[in-house]
Amino acid sequence: MKKNKLILITVVIGSFVIASYVYLIILKIHDVNEMEKRRPVLLYETDHQALLEACRALSQQVVTGQLKPGTYFLYGRHTDPETKQFPQLIRDIEPLYVLINVEGVVYITMSVRVIYGIIAFPENLDRKNIEMYEDSNRIELINGLWYFDNDFLNHPEHMKAVEESLVKPGTAYKSTK
């Protein structure tokens, strides 16, 4: 009798572990698919100047004390109530979260599976401070607005393709449609 209970408990726990693993795989596939859909929108269809202005408005809220520096989730059940006052354009691009540091630098992260997004610098931030954020996985879209993608670290050819698809940093961008 004890042996049957032990077998039943083992089967139940094993089934739970397998089901959890399958669920996590499905979530990862869903997130990667959603991420892939949003990447070209962010790069080629979003008005980068308007996005920079929206980020700077958000940064200004931190400077004036209307908003605390920190991380704000905009996705799913864990949406922070403060995000209701975020500029509409930031909410429209559907980021996972927005991090605003004490200097007013705004990080918009679109996914945690393949980490990519936007870094926007406040207008008055010293160029030396901006240079410390420069990295091998970042492309300057316009002055003050950078795109980052951790995929570039493993696949530099992807970065080159994105750079070539953009007309020129600081100018208009091509649509892939």
C-alpha positions, 0 to 999 in steps of 0.5 A, spaced: 500 500 500 505 504 501 509 503 495 502 504 491 502 511 494 509 513 493 508 511 486 502 515 485 506 521 489 512 520 484 507 520 478 503 526 480 510 530 482 513 528 475 507 530 471 507 537 475 514 538 473 513 536 466 507 540 465 511 546 468 516 545 463 512 545 457 508 551 459 515 555 460 517 553 453 510 555 450 511 562 454 518 562 451 516 561 444 510 566 445 514 571 447 519 570 442 514 570 437 511 577 439 518 580 440 520 578 433 513 582 431 515 588 435 522 589 433 521 591 426 515 596 428 520 599 433 526 600 428 522 602 422 515 604 423 516 608 430 517 615 429 524 616 433 523 623 434 517 623 437 519 617 441 525 621 444 520 626 446 516 622 449 522 619 453 524 626 455 517 628 458 518 621 462 525 623 464 522 630 466 517 627 471 523 624 475 527 630 475 521 634 477 519 629 483 512 627 479 515 620 478 521 616 482 526 613 479 525 606 478 523 600 474 515 600 471 512 594 468 507 595 463 505 588 460 501 583 463 498 582 470 504 586 473 502 593 470 504 598 475 499 604 476 504 609 475 504 607 467 497 610 466 501 617 466 506 615 461 506 618 454 501 614 450 507 613 445 511 609 450 505 605 452 503 604 444 510 600 443 508 595 448 514 595 452 515 589 458 518 595 462 521 602 463 527 603 467 528 610 469 535 612 472 536 618 477 540 621 471 533 621 467 536 616 462 530 612 460 531 604 458 525 601 454 526 594 454 521 590 450 523 582 452 527 579 457 528 572 452 531 576 447 533 583 450 532 589 446 529 596 446 531 603 447 535 607 451 533 615 451 538 620 454 535 627 457 537 633 453 542 636 458 546 629 459 553 631 458 556 627 452 561 623 457 556 620 461 552 618 454 559 615 452 559 610 458 553 607 455 555 606 448 556 598 447 557 593 442 550 591 442 547 599 440 546 603 434 544 610 435 537 611 431 537 619 432 541 624 437 539 622 444 536 615 442 539 608 441 537 601 440 540 596 443 539 588 442 543 583 446 542 578 439 548 583 436 553 580 441 552 573 438 550 575 431 554 582 429 552 580 422 544 582 425 547 589 427 550 590 420 544 588 417 540 593 421 545 599 420 544 598 413 537 598 413 536 604 417 538 610 412 543 614 417 543 615 424 539 622 425 535 622 419 529 618 417 528 611 416 526 606 411 520 602 412 520 595 410 513 594 408 
